[in-house]
Amino acid sequence: MGKRRRSVSRDRRPKKSKRLIQILENVEERLANLEKESRRRCRRLDSSSSNESRSPTASSGAPSPSSSMLEPPEQDTGFVERSDDLPQDVTLQAHCSTQATPTPASVHAPLSEDIVDILGRREPDDQQWGPPLHSDVVLRWEPILKSGLSETDAKALIHKHLPPENFKAMSAPRLNLVIERAVSNSHLLRDQKLSALQQQIAASLAAMSQLITAMLTDGGGGNRQHISLINDASRLLLNVLHEQTVARRGLLAINLSKDFQNVNQNIPLDSFLFGENLEERLKLSKDLEASGKILKAKEQKAPKAPGYAPPLNSRAPPRQQGNRRERSRFYHTIPAPRKQPIYSSRQPRRGTTRRTQ
């Protein structure tokens, strides 16, 4: 058994060596091809760079014979001497990379019309943009747009800019206690989040209202363009505040009765979400509904015509006569025997007379 194993291992060794030799030959062929391609590229780059980098020799003056005798003439043949430590591919790639790097001017150079037609025309941007913003302002606003303000900063700004005294409606409306008890906790949490957003909008409106008031109370009336810009921004924010209030009402009213929805349609905005006099309106609607039922005449029902009452017991399906006839073919019907009358001893038979004693 041991001799057989040795023979098998000896037979496998030449197969492995042949595979390694084939792999090495393939690698050498690929390296040779890569070396040829890199040499061709280097020759092209050398030919293009030599034409551009030639400088006039007349201005520099004739070289001294001693220097020309000592220094050998340098010839740019396009080949790079290969060192023993590094392979050919590394040296060639390093030589070509120094010459093949494009300059910034060539990258941003304008293209010709035929190349633009090949690449395709650039589609115009339909989005319209306004004038640019100051770079320092962009650097400070962009992180807020991406990550948002912290809770402490947001609360500080809300407390800093309060709604004006003569315009208390410019704030987030509060939820009525009746509605708060009628809806579920999930609907309350959603309404609280929307109310927090409205508080931030109201604070921004309060800050802009202070600015526009200061500009209007100025001696010259302020810059007209600045007043127009602040007024446009304030109007848009007021519209957002109104839409948020309408959305809050709709999301809560869906979970309430239809009578409540009919009563609270087209309610003007107030400090409360469904108005300050919500309970009074609900009582008034109930009283009107009750009085309407009392005043409404009862409808006289027309007498119903006597209808046909179907029998309660179900009937069996009708028998099929054809089947009975077909069955009678296979059976012989025998007439039933005639029953003879039974005479008692007291009653005489017909045709006989009673004996007289």
PyMOL commands that set and color helices and strands:
alter all, ss='L'
color gray80, all
select helices_A, chain A and resi 2-53+65-70+88-100+104-107+113-119+135-147+151-160+177-182+185-216+224-253+258-263+278-295+321-328
alter helices_A, ss='H'
color red, helices_A
deselect
rebuild
show_as cartoon
